[in-house]
Amino acid sequence: MTNVVVIGAQWGDEGKGKLVDWLSERADVVVRFQGGANAGHTLVIDGVTYKLSLLPSGIVREGKMAVIGNGVVLDPWSFAEEMEGIRKQGVNVSRDNLRIAENAILILPLH
């Protein structure tokens, strides 16, 4: 598959999540390249609802690499909570299917 970039041309809620989910079935790597914990996306796959914010939607697809890019504002506490929730739904999250850019932006309470 060639590289496909999905961006919003409005102020959110354009249906990007549904499109990325559809494309992720055919992709090897799904990258979230910007945004933060306030920007959520909901996926429904085989009747199971996944609510994600920081994790790329490819994380719920087996055999895909999910990448959090350097433009993402990463709140470590929100991230840990989201990972715990998705794991409780039976989704494997490990170094084998999730990478975080070493220069991703951290937002901490002191900010």
C-alpha positions as a printed Julia matrix, in Angstrom:
111×3 Matrix{Float64}:
   0.0    0.0    0.0
   1.24   3.48  -0.74
   1.3    6.1    2.0
  -2.11   7.57   2.77
  -2.53  10.65   4.95
  -5.91  11.55   6.47
  -6.3   15.08   7.83
  -9.31  17.1    8.86
 -10.32  20.18   6.93
 -12.8   21.41   9.53
 -12.72  21.47  13.34
 -13.04  17.77  14.05
 -15.84  15.22  13.77
 -15.42  14.87  10.01
 -15.39  11.08  10.2
 -11.61  10.69  10.04
 -11.68   7.83  12.56
 -14.02   5.71  10.46
 -11.95   6.3    7.35
  -8.66   5.5    9.1
 -10.2    2.35  10.58
 -11.32   1.23   7.12
  -7.88   1.95   5.66
  -6.07   0.28   8.57
  -7.4   -3.12   7.52
  -5.09  -2.91   4.5
  -2.14  -1.08   6.09
   0.97  -2.41   7.8
   1.55   0.72   9.9
  -0.98   3.22  11.31
   0.51   6.49  12.58
  -1.07   9.16  14.72
   1.02  12.19  13.86
  -0.64  14.99  15.85
  -3.26  15.7   18.48
  -3.7   14.94  22.14
  -5.87  13.19  24.7
  -8.76  15.57  24.02
  -9.22  14.29  20.46
 -11.04  10.97  20.63
 -12.12   8.46  18.07
 -14.54   5.56  18.48
 -14.27   2.35  16.51
 -16.81  -0.47  16.29
 -15.22  -3.68  15.03
 -17.16  -6.94  15.01
 -19.66  -5.44  17.44
 -16.99  -4.33  19.94
 -16.68  -0.6   20.68
 -13.21   0.84  21.26
 -12.82   4.42  22.51
  -9.36   5.78  21.77
  -7.71   9.15  22.21
  -3.94   8.87  22.12
  -3.56   5.37  20.7
  -3.7    5.11  16.9
  -6.71   3.15  15.65
  -4.45   0.47  14.16
  -3.74  -0.8   17.68
  -6.98  -2.81  17.67
  -6.03  -4.64  14.47
  -3.85  -7.71  14.92
  -0.59  -7.69  12.98
  -0.47  -3.89  12.57
   2.17  -1.51  13.9
   0.73   1.55  15.64
   2.97   4.62  15.93
   2.53   7.72  18.07
   4.41  10.43  16.19
   6.37  13.48  17.29
   3.42  15.85  16.83
   1.29  14.12  19.45
   0.96  15.84  22.84
   1.25  12.87  25.17
  -0.19  13.02  28.68
   1.47  10.01  30.39
  -1.39   9.5   32.85
  -4.1    9.6   30.18
  -1.97   7.31  28.03
  -1.54   4.74  30.83
  -5.27   4.83  31.56
  -6.14   4.35  27.89
  -3.71   1.44  27.56
  -5.17  -0.22  30.65
  -8.7    0.15  29.28
  -7.89  -1.25  25.85
  -5.98  -4.17  27.37
  -9.05  -5.02  29.48
 -10.91  -5.36  26.17
  -8.43  -8.03  25.09
  -6.21  -5.88  22.87
  -2.5   -6.69  23.05
  -0.37  -3.57  23.48
   3.37  -4.21  23.46
   6.63  -3.15  21.85
   5.71  -5.5   19.02
   2.75  -3.37  17.92
   3.22   0.11  19.42
   6.03   2.61  19.01
   6.31   6.14  20.39
   8.51   8.76  18.75
  11.4    9.62  21.03
  10.65  13.3   20.49
   6.88  13.1   21.13
   5.71  16.04  23.23
   5.02  15.27  26.9
   2.5   17.36  28.78
   2.99  17.23  32.53
   1.21  18.81  35.52
   3.9   21.48  35.75
   2.87  22.77  32.33
